[in-house]
Amino acid sequence: MTQRFLIAMVPCLLLACTMDDHDTTAPDARPWDGKVRVHGALRAMMHEGQTGAMVTLDSMLPNPHLYAVGALADLSGEVTIGGGKAYLSYPEAEGRTEVTTRSAAGAALLVSAVVPSWQSVSTRHAIRFEELDEEIARLAAAAGMSLDRRFPFLLEGDFEDLHWHVIDGSRLTAGGASHEDHGAASIKTKRDRA
């Protein structure tokens, strides 16, 4: 099963290209502009309870080159944007989630980049979860990316198993500000290789 995921990795790492000051290509063919934009702040959201909308998705879309991840306003779910298409995940009863593609929502935290073209870097060996950060850094450095700056990346390949969560702010206990508290208030899902 080959799947593409935003901001997660295994065999093929697609890195945003760096901008060349002498680039004369058409605007849609230009590489990444070197900017990763952050709307909101994790600390303010978790420790200060600032969960209101810091940005609306409609203000950023349509944009076929937009890639982003974040938490929806009031911690009502999560958002992933890939190639300008928004996927909003909401918690439901009985530990299930609903995914919709509408973009009329606000985000309490959103990390985004506009990437018109990607650079592909491949690896042939399996990468364990515990090695993921180190392998991303190694592959990015080998591709010429600066590890001193934030950069967007996509993961594409065969995954043994995937685990993810969708935050459910209604399940967050009063004063629950730790990562553990937020994890406990999330709907957890996994998919094993078929």
DOGUTOR-731274 format. One line per field, with one value per residue: residue number from 1; residue in three letters; x, y, z of N, C-alpha, C, O in turn. Coordinates in steps of 0.05 Angstrom, whole numbers, padded with zeros to 5 digits, always signed. Layout:
% residues N
num NUM, ... $
residu ALA, ... $
nx X, ... $
ny Y, ... $
nz Z, ... $
cax X, ... $
cay Y, ... $
caz Z, ... $
cx X, ... $
cy Y, ... $
cz Z, ... $
ox X, ... $
oy Y, ... $
oz Z, ... $
This chain:
% residues 194
num 1, 2, 3, 4, 5, 6, 7, 8, 9, 10, 11, 12, 13, 14, 15, 16, 17, 18, 19, 20, 21, 22, 23, 24, 25, 26, 27, 28, 29, 30, 31, 32, 33, 34, 35, 36, 37, 38, 39, 40, 41, 42, 43, 44, 45, 46, 47, 48, 49, 50, 51, 52, 53, 54, 55, 56, 57, 58, 59, 60, 61, 62, 63, 64, 65, 66, 67, 68, 69, 70, 71, 72, 73, 74, 75, 76, 77, 78, 79, 80, 81, 82, 83, 84, 85, 86, 87, 88, 89, 90, 91, 92, 93, 94, 95, 96, 97, 98, 99, 100, 101, 102, 103, 104, 105, 106, 107, 108, 109, 110, 111, 112, 113, 114, 115, 116, 117, 118, 119, 120, 121, 122, 123, 124, 125, 126, 127, 128, 129, 130, 131, 132, 133, 134, 135, 136, 137, 138, 139, 140, 141, 142, 143, 144, 145, 146, 147, 148, 149, 150, 151, 152, 153, 154, 155, 156, 157, 158, 159, 160, 161, 162, 163, 164, 165, 166, 167, 168, 169, 170, 171, 172, 173, 174, 175, 176, 177, 178, 179, 180, 181, 182, 183, 184, 185, 186, 187, 188, 189, 190, 191, 192, 193, 194 $
residu MET, THR, GLN, ARG, PHE, LEU, ILE, ALA, MET, VAL, PRO, CYS, LEU, LEU, LEU, ALA, CYS, THR, MET, ASP, ASP, HIS, ASP, THR, THR, ALA, PRO, ASP, ALA, ARG, PRO, TRP, ASP, GLY, LYS, VAL, ARG, VAL, HIS, GLY, ALA, LEU, ARG, ALA, MET, MET, HIS, GLU, GLY, GLN, THR, GLY, ALA, MET, VAL, THR, LEU, ASP, SER, MET, LEU, PRO, ASN, PRO, HIS, LEU, TYR, ALA, VAL, GLY, ALA, LEU, ALA, ASP, LEU, SER, GLY, GLU, VAL, THR, ILE, GLY, GLY, GLY, LYS, ALA, TYR, LEU, SER, TYR, PRO, GLU, ALA, GLU, GLY, ARG, THR, GLU, VAL, THR, THR, ARG, SER, ALA, ALA, GLY, ALA, ALA, LEU, LEU, VAL, SER, ALA, VAL, VAL, PRO, SER, TRP, GLN, SER, VAL, SER, THR, ARG, HIS, ALA, ILE, ARG, PHE, GLU, GLU, LEU, ASP, GLU, GLU, ILE, ALA, ARG, LEU, ALA, ALA, ALA, ALA, GLY, MET, SER, LEU, ASP, ARG, ARG, PHE, PRO, PHE, LEU, LEU, GLU, GLY, ASP, PHE, GLU, ASP, LEU, HIS, TRP, HIS, VAL, ILE, ASP, GLY, SER, ARG, LEU, THR, ALA, GLY, GLY, ALA, SER, HIS, GLU, ASP, HIS, GLY, ALA, ALA, SER, ILE, LYS, THR, LYS, ARG, ASP, ARG, ALA $
nx +00017, +00017, +00022, +00012, +00034, +00030, +00081, +00107, +00144, +00176, +00201, +00210, +00230, +00205, +00229, +00224, +00246, +00303, +00303, +00329, +00364, +00372, +00332, +00293, +00246, +00177, +00124, +00091, +00125, +00166, +00210, +00203, +00194, +00225, +00201, +00168, +00107, +00076, +00018, -00010, +00009, +00040, +00052, +00020, -00030, -00033, -00016, -00037, -00089, -00107, -00146, -00176, -00193, -00136, -00125, -00162, -00181, -00203, -00182, -00132, -00138, -00166, -00106, -00064, -00013, -00007, +00012, -00001, -00007, -00045, -00083, -00152, -00196, -00216, -00199, -00227, -00215, -00171, -00128, -00104, -00070, -00059, -00028, -00063, -00113, -00158, -00163, -00204, -00207, -00251, -00270, -00313, -00368, -00357, -00303, -00288, -00272, -00289, -00277, -00272, -00274, -00285, -00269, -00283, -00266, -00233, -00166, -00131, -00078, -00032, +00014, +00048, +00067, +00081, +00091, +00112, +00142, +00174, +00232, +00256, +00279, +00306, +00306, +00327, +00324, +00289, +00259, +00258, +00210, +00235, +00282, +00268, +00269, +00324, +00338, +00308, +00334, +00386, +00376, +00355, +00398, +00435, +00410, +00419, +00391, +00385, +00394, +00387, +00343, +00271, +00237, +00192, +00166, +00147, +00123, +00128, +00112, +00117, +00085, +00092, +00058, +00011, +00000, -00043, -00074, -00133, -00149, -00195, -00225, -00268, -00262, -00220, -00194, -00207, -00156, -00120, -00060, -00015, +00025, +00011, -00041, -00068, -00061, -00091, -00141, -00153, -00176, -00153, -00124, -00106, -00072, -00056, -00010, -00041 $
ny -00023, +00041, +00104, +00175, +00223, +00282, +00317, +00273, +00210, +00158, +00115, +00153, +00218, +00280, +00341, +00411, +00454, +00498, +00569, +00601, +00659, +00678, +00657, +00648, +00625, +00610, +00635, +00593, +00550, +00560, +00544, +00528, +00585, +00590, +00601, +00582, +00587, +00605, +00604, +00623, +00593, +00538, +00535, +00578, +00558, +00508, +00519, +00567, +00567, +00589, +00579, +00598, +00617, +00631, +00638, +00635, +00582, +00591, +00640, +00627, +00593, +00586, +00552, +00518, +00502, +00500, +00473, +00445, +00435, +00428, +00448, +00452, +00509, +00519, +00469, +00430, +00391, +00368, +00393, +00381, +00402, +00389, +00401, +00443, +00424, +00417, +00376, +00361, +00335, +00309, +00292, +00237, +00202, +00142, +00134, +00144, +00179, +00234, +00254, +00311, +00352, +00406, +00475, +00517, +00537, +00553, +00557, +00542, +00534, +00532, +00508, +00524, +00521, +00547, +00511, +00505, +00469, +00406, +00372, +00307, +00256, +00193, +00131, +00065, +00032, +00006, +00048, +00056, +00080, +00105, +00123, +00161, +00220, +00230, +00206, +00237, +00286, +00271, +00257, +00305, +00340, +00317, +00329, +00382, +00417, +00467, +00453, +00488, +00517, +00518, +00471, +00448, +00381, +00321, +00255, +00194, +00128, +00058, +00038, +00005, +00007, +00056, +00107, +00154, +00214, +00250, +00311, +00323, +00372, +00377, +00336, +00349, +00358, +00408, +00454, +00420, +00418, +00393, +00353, +00301, +00306, +00327, +00286, +00246, +00266, +00257, +00224, +00163, +00130, +00076, +00044, -00016, -00051, -00082 $
nz +00000, -00021, +00004, +00011, +00056, +00094, +00125, +00150, +00147, +00105, +00058, +00014, +00011, +00001, -00010, -00001, -00051, -00052, -00060, -00117, -00127, -00179, -00209, -00265, -00281, -00295, -00251, -00228, -00233, -00200, -00145, -00075, -00031, +00014, +00062, +00121, +00149, +00210, +00245, +00303, +00366, +00397, +00452, +00473, +00459, +00487, +00541, +00556, +00541, +00493, +00445, +00404, +00335, +00298, +00246, +00185, +00143, +00093, +00080, +00061, +00020, -00047, -00063, -00100, -00085, -00031, +00031, +00094, +00165, +00226, +00285, +00294, +00309, +00376, +00389, +00362, +00326, +00274, +00221, +00156, +00099, +00034, -00026, -00035, -00021, +00030, +00087, +00138, +00201, +00247, +00314, +00331, +00362, +00400, +00391, +00338, +00276, +00233, +00167, +00127, +00068, +00066, +00071, +00104, +00159, +00221, +00247, +00306, +00310, +00259, +00214, +00157, +00087, +00022, -00033, -00095, -00126, -00115, -00089, -00097, -00054, -00045, -00007, +00004, +00047, +00105, +00154, +00221, +00269, +00313, +00290, +00255, +00257, +00256, +00207, +00170, +00177, +00159, +00104, +00086, +00093, +00058, +00011, +00007, +00039, +00090, +00157, +00196, +00192, +00188, +00147, +00097, +00086, +00053, +00061, +00029, +00011, +00029, +00086, +00147, +00192, +00214, +00260, +00288, +00315, +00332, +00358, +00411, +00436, +00471, +00506, +00537, +00600, +00651, +00658, +00636, +00607, +00588, +00542, +00549, +00571, +00527, +00491, +00517, +00510, +00458, +00398, +00380, +00326, +00282, +00228, +00201, +00159, +00104 $
cax +00000, +00033, +00006, +00026, +00026, +00042, +00097, +00112, +00163, +00190, +00222, +00216, +00227, +00203, +00237, +00219, +00271, +00310, +00300, +00353, +00360, +00373, +00312, +00276, +00224, +00150, +00117, +00081, +00147, +00186, +00212, +00194, +00206, +00242, +00185, +00148, +00091, +00063, -00005, -00015, +00033, +00034, +00052, -00004, -00054, -00034, -00012, -00052, -00116, -00114, -00154, -00192, -00182, -00114, -00126, -00184, -00171, -00213, -00164, -00108, -00146, -00152, -00077, -00056, +00014, -00007, +00015, -00003, -00019, -00051, -00106, -00175, -00204, -00229, -00189, -00249, -00205, -00145, -00129, -00081, -00074, -00039, -00033, -00085, -00138, -00160, -00175, -00210, -00214, -00266, -00276, -00341, -00374, -00347, -00275, -00285, -00268, -00301, -00259, -00287, -00256, -00293, -00248, -00294, -00260, -00210, -00146, -00118, -00050, -00028, +00041, +00043, +00087, +00072, +00113, +00104, +00155, +00188, +00256, +00253, +00302, +00297, +00322, +00318, +00322, +00267, +00266, +00242, +00200, +00255, +00303, +00255, +00279, +00352, +00339, +00299, +00356, +00408, +00368, +00352, +00425, +00446, +00396, +00427, +00374, +00397, +00381, +00385, +00317, +00248, +00231, +00170, +00173, +00126, +00133, +00114, +00123, +00103, +00085, +00084, +00034, +00009, -00015, -00047, -00095, -00149, -00155, -00223, -00224, -00290, -00254, -00197, -00201, -00200, -00129, -00103, -00044, +00008, +00021, -00004, -00069, -00079, -00062, -00113, -00166, -00153, -00185, -00129, -00130, -00082, -00077, -00034, -00008, -00061 $
cay +00000, +00065, +00127, +00200, +00236, +00308, +00319, +00246, +00199, +00132, +00112, +00175, +00244, +00302, +00365, +00436, +00464, +00525, +00589, +00612, +00688, +00683, +00640, +00663, +00608, +00620, +00634, +00567, +00530, +00567, +00527, +00539, +00611, +00589, +00609, +00565, +00606, +00594, +00619, +00613, +00583, +00514, +00542, +00594, +00540, +00488, +00528, +00592, +00562, +00605, +00560, +00611, +00617, +00649, +00641, +00620, +00567, +00604, +00663, +00617, +00576, +00564, +00555, +00490, +00497, +00503, +00449, +00455, +00418, +00443, +00442, +00470, +00527, +00506, +00442, +00414, +00371, +00374, +00399, +00376, +00412, +00378, +00410, +00461, +00411, +00415, +00353, +00367, +00311, +00315, +00268, +00229, +00184, +00115, +00133, +00146, +00206, +00241, +00272, +00326, +00368, +00434, +00492, +00539, +00532, +00568, +00540, +00554, +00531, +00523, +00511, +00522, +00530, +00546, +00497, +00500, +00444, +00390, +00356, +00280, +00241, +00165, +00112, +00037, +00016, +00011, +00067, +00052, +00105, +00117, +00134, +00178, +00247, +00229, +00200, +00260, +00305, +00262, +00259, +00333, +00352, +00306, +00343, +00410, +00434, +00476, +00442, +00510, +00531, +00500, +00466, +00429, +00356, +00301, +00227, +00177, +00101, +00036, +00041, -00020, +00014, +00084, +00114, +00183, +00221, +00275, +00323, +00328, +00392, +00373, +00316, +00359, +00366, +00435, +00457, +00400, +00433, +00378, +00336, +00277, +00313, +00330, +00259, +00231, +00278, +00252, +00199, +00151, +00112, +00064, +00028, -00035, -00060, -00103 $
caz +00000, -00022, +00012, +00014, +00080, +00098, +00149, +00162, +00127, +00104, +00038, -00005, +00024, -00018, +00003, -00015, -00063, -00043, -00081, -00130, -00133, -00208, -00222, -00284, -00289, -00291, -00223, -00219, -00234, -00181, -00121, -00049, -00025, +00038, +00085, +00135, +00164, +00234, +00255, +00330, +00380, +00412, +00480, +00479, +00456, +00508, +00568, +00562, +00533, +00470, +00424, +00383, +00308, +00292, +00217, +00172, +00120, +00069, +00074, +00049, -00003, -00060, -00070, -00105, -00076, -00002, +00047, +00121, +00186, +00250, +00302, +00288, +00330, +00399, +00389, +00353, +00307, +00262, +00192, +00139, +00072, +00015, -00053, -00035, -00013, +00059, +00099, +00165, +00216, +00271, +00330, +00333, +00384, +00398, +00383, +00309, +00266, +00208, +00151, +00107, +00052, +00065, +00082, +00119, +00187, +00231, +00260, +00330, +00304, +00232, +00203, +00128, +00067, -00006, -00047, -00123, -00136, -00094, -00096, -00086, -00044, -00039, +00008, -00001, +00071, +00123, +00174, +00245, +00279, +00331, +00274, +00235, +00257, +00247, +00178, +00156, +00177, +00141, +00076, +00079, +00090, +00033, -00011, +00007, +00056, +00115, +00180, +00215, +00186, +00184, +00119, +00094, +00073, +00050, +00062, +00010, +00010, +00042, +00115, +00161, +00207, +00219, +00284, +00289, +00333, +00326, +00384, +00417, +00458, +00490, +00525, +00552, +00627, +00658, +00666, +00622, +00588, +00580, +00518, +00558, +00573, +00500, +00480, +00529, +00500, +00429, +00387, +00369, +00304, +00270, +00204, +00197, +00131, +00098 $
cx +00018, +00014, +00023, +00016, +00042, +00056, +00098, +00128, +00168, +00207, +00228, +00210, +00226, +00208, +00230, +00246, +00277, +00308, +00327, +00347, +00360, +00352, +00294, +00253, +00198, +00142, +00108, +00103, +00169, +00187, +00202, +00209, +00222, +00227, +00167, +00133, +00077, +00042, -00012, +00011, +00025, +00033, +00027, -00029, -00055, -00033, -00028, -00081, -00125, -00121, -00172, -00178, -00160, -00113, -00150, -00173, -00179, -00195, -00138, -00114, -00165, -00123, -00067, -00028, +00016, -00006, +00015, -00013, -00025, -00076, -00128, -00182, -00219, -00221, -00211, -00241, -00179, -00148, -00102, -00088, -00052, -00046, -00057, -00112, -00138, -00174, -00179, -00219, -00227, -00271, -00306, -00344, -00361, -00318, -00270, -00280, -00282, -00281, -00276, -00267, -00266, -00271, -00258, -00291, -00237, -00191, -00134, -00087, -00047, +00000, +00039, +00067, +00074, +00096, +00104, +00117, +00172, +00213, +00252, +00279, +00293, +00317, +00310, +00315, +00299, +00277, +00247, +00233, +00220, +00277, +00293, +00267, +00308, +00355, +00329, +00321, +00379, +00401, +00365, +00379, +00438, +00434, +00403, +00409, +00389, +00381, +00378, +00358, +00295, +00245, +00208, +00180, +00148, +00138, +00116, +00127, +00105, +00107, +00076, +00058, +00035, -00008, -00019, -00070, -00109, -00157, -00186, -00224, -00246, -00282, -00230, -00206, -00193, -00172, -00110, -00086, -00019, +00003, +00006, -00033, -00082, -00081, -00085, -00140, -00169, -00165, -00161, -00138, -00104, -00091, -00052, -00034, -00026, -00047 $
cy +00025, +00088, +00151, +00214, +00262, +00308, +00293, +00231, +00169, +00131, +00136, +00201, +00265, +00328, +00390, +00445, +00491, +00544, +00599, +00641, +00695, +00667, +00657, +00646, +00621, +00618, +00607, +00545, +00537, +00548, +00542, +00565, +00612, +00597, +00587, +00585, +00591, +00613, +00607, +00604, +00559, +00520, +00558, +00576, +00521, +00499, +00553, +00589, +00579, +00587, +00572, +00611, +00639, +00655, +00625, +00606, +00580, +00628, +00653, +00600, +00592, +00572, +00526, +00483, +00498, +00475, +00458, +00433, +00436, +00433, +00462, +00487, +00511, +00477, +00422, +00392, +00380, +00380, +00392, +00387, +00402, +00386, +00427, +00449, +00406, +00390, +00359, +00342, +00320, +00290, +00263, +00210, +00157, +00113, +00134, +00175, +00210, +00259, +00285, +00343, +00397, +00451, +00516, +00533, +00550, +00549, +00556, +00553, +00519, +00529, +00506, +00531, +00529, +00535, +00490, +00475, +00432, +00376, +00329, +00268, +00214, +00150, +00085, +00021, +00024, +00030, +00062, +00079, +00120, +00131, +00156, +00207, +00248, +00224, +00223, +00281, +00297, +00265, +00288, +00346, +00342, +00319, +00373, +00428, +00442, +00466, +00463, +00525, +00510, +00495, +00445, +00404, +00339, +00274, +00211, +00149, +00081, +00038, +00015, -00015, +00044, +00089, +00145, +00189, +00246, +00286, +00327, +00346, +00389, +00352, +00325, +00369, +00394, +00436, +00438, +00413, +00417, +00362, +00311, +00282, +00315, +00303, +00243, +00241, +00274, +00225, +00187, +00130, +00100, +00048, +00010, -00043, -00083, -00127 $
cz +00000, -00016, +00015, +00039, +00083, +00125, +00164, +00141, +00128, +00079, +00020, +00009, +00002, -00003, -00014, -00026, -00052, -00066, -00091, -00137, -00162, -00223, -00240, -00295, -00283, -00262, -00213, -00219, -00214, -00157, -00097, -00043, +00001, +00064, +00095, +00153, +00187, +00243, +00282, +00342, +00398, +00442, +00488, +00478, +00480, +00536, +00576, +00552, +00509, +00447, +00403, +00356, +00305, +00262, +00206, +00148, +00094, +00061, +00060, +00024, -00021, -00066, -00075, -00095, -00045, +00011, +00076, +00140, +00210, +00264, +00296, +00313, +00351, +00402, +00382, +00333, +00296, +00232, +00179, +00111, +00055, -00013, -00056, -00028, +00017, +00068, +00129, +00179, +00242, +00287, +00330, +00357, +00379, +00387, +00353, +00301, +00239, +00193, +00130, +00092, +00050, +00079, +00098, +00149, +00195, +00245, +00284, +00326, +00276, +00223, +00174, +00112, +00040, -00022, -00075, -00134, -00113, -00106, -00082, -00078, -00036, -00021, +00004, +00025, +00089, +00145, +00198, +00255, +00296, +00315, +00254, +00234, +00247, +00217, +00161, +00154, +00159, +00112, +00068, +00075, +00065, +00009, -00012, +00023, +00081, +00138, +00202, +00212, +00184, +00154, +00117, +00080, +00073, +00053, +00044, +00010, +00023, +00072, +00128, +00177, +00212, +00243, +00283, +00309, +00322, +00353, +00387, +00441, +00478, +00512, +00542, +00579, +00633, +00668, +00653, +00601, +00579, +00554, +00525, +00560, +00546, +00486, +00491, +00519, +00470, +00422, +00373, +00348, +00293, +00246, +00201, +00168, +00126, +00085 $
ox +00033, -00007, +00047, -00009, +00065, +00045, +00091, +00126, +00164, +00227, +00251, +00188, +00245, +00192, +00232, +00267, +00259, +00311, +00345, +00327, +00349, +00355, +00283, +00241, +00196, +00152, +00116, +00099, +00188, +00166, +00193, +00232, +00231, +00239, +00152, +00145, +00067, +00048, -00019, +00032, +00005, +00014, +00015, -00048, -00077, -00048, -00032, -00097, -00150, -00103, -00184, -00154, -00165, -00102, -00157, -00156, -00164, -00194, -00124, -00095, -00178, -00117, -00063, -00021, +00038, -00021, +00029, -00026, -00012, -00087, -00123, -00174, -00234, -00235, -00214, -00258, -00165, -00168, -00081, -00110, -00028, -00068, -00071, -00132, -00120, -00195, -00159, -00238, -00216, -00276, -00322, -00324, -00354, -00311, -00249, -00285, -00287, -00270, -00292, -00244, -00255, -00257, -00242, -00309, -00222, -00199, -00128, -00073, -00060, +00009, +00029, +00084, +00057, +00117, +00090, +00106, +00182, +00214, +00246, +00299, +00273, +00340, +00286, +00303, +00289, +00300, +00222, +00247, +00223, +00291, +00309, +00275, +00315, +00371, +00340, +00326, +00390, +00417, +00372, +00383, +00451, +00447, +00393, +00412, +00405, +00356, +00367, +00352, +00301, +00251, +00206, +00199, +00131, +00162, +00091, +00152, +00081, +00129, +00055, +00040, +00056, -00029, +00001, -00084, -00098, -00171, -00199, -00223, -00242, -00295, -00221, -00224, -00173, -00164, -00086, -00096, -00004, -00020, -00010, -00050, -00104, -00100, -00098, -00159, -00186, -00165, -00150, -00157, -00083, -00114, -00030, -00054, -00028, -00060 $
oy +00029, +00091, +00149, +00216, +00263, +00300, +00291, +00238, +00156, +00145, +00138, +00206, +00267, +00336, +00389, +00443, +00506, +00536, +00604, +00647, +00715, +00664, +00677, +00653, +00640, +00599, +00599, +00524, +00522, +00537, +00565, +00568, +00634, +00599, +00575, +00597, +00569, +00636, +00584, +00606, +00561, +00511, +00551, +00580, +00518, +00490, +00558, +00608, +00582, +00579, +00557, +00605, +00662, +00675, +00604, +00618, +00580, +00635, +00669, +00594, +00610, +00594, +00512, +00459, +00498, +00457, +00477, +00414, +00456, +00412, +00486, +00480, +00492, +00461, +00401, +00377, +00398, +00373, +00396, +00382, +00406, +00380, +00426, +00463, +00393, +00383, +00361, +00329, +00335, +00269, +00281, +00203, +00150, +00093, +00125, +00194, +00190, +00278, +00272, +00348, +00412, +00441, +00534, +00526, +00561, +00527, +00580, +00570, +00499, +00552, +00484, +00545, +00511, +00547, +00470, +00461, +00446, +00370, +00327, +00270, +00212, +00157, +00082, -00001, +00047, +00029, +00064, +00099, +00144, +00148, +00168, +00216, +00266, +00236, +00228, +00293, +00313, +00275, +00295, +00362, +00358, +00321, +00387, +00453, +00427, +00469, +00458, +00542, +00486, +00513, +00428, +00404, +00341, +00271, +00213, +00147, +00085, +00041, +00004, -00031, +00056, +00075, +00159, +00170, +00261, +00273, +00334, +00337, +00397, +00352, +00310, +00385, +00404, +00420, +00438, +00419, +00427, +00359, +00301, +00265, +00305, +00297, +00228, +00226, +00287, +00206, +00200, +00114, +00112, +00039, +00020, -00041, -00102, -00147 $
oz +00019, -00028, +00020, +00043, +00075, +00145, +00187, +00118, +00148, +00079, +00012, +00017, -00014, +00014, -00039, -00013, -00044, -00089, -00076, -00150, -00170, -00247, -00232, -00315, -00269, -00248, -00191, -00207, -00211, -00150, -00098, -00049, +00008, +00085, +00080, +00170, +00184, +00249, +00284, +00330, +00412, +00456, +00508, +00494, +00492, +00553, +00599, +00556, +00505, +00431, +00387, +00355, +00310, +00253, +00217, +00133, +00075, +00037, +00048, +00009, -00012, -00073, -00055, -00097, -00034, +00004, +00083, +00131, +00215, +00258, +00293, +00336, +00345, +00416, +00394, +00324, +00308, +00220, +00191, +00101, +00061, -00023, -00076, -00029, +00028, +00057, +00144, +00169, +00258, +00275, +00328, +00370, +00356, +00374, +00344, +00317, +00225, +00205, +00116, +00101, +00033, +00096, +00105, +00163, +00178, +00253, +00281, +00336, +00270, +00224, +00166, +00121, +00035, -00023, -00079, -00151, -00095, -00129, -00058, -00092, -00021, -00020, +00001, +00024, +00087, +00153, +00195, +00251, +00294, +00326, +00240, +00213, +00231, +00204, +00140, +00133, +00144, +00096, +00045, +00056, +00051, -00012, -00029, +00021, +00092, +00139, +00223, +00228, +00178, +00138, +00134, +00065, +00090, +00047, +00043, +00009, +00027, +00081, +00121, +00175, +00214, +00247, +00278, +00318, +00306, +00368, +00367, +00464, +00501, +00533, +00560, +00582, +00622, +00686, +00658, +00579, +00562, +00546, +00509, +00552, +00542, +00472, +00476, +00520, +00458, +00438, +00355, +00352, +00296, +00244, +00197, +00154, +00142, +00079 $
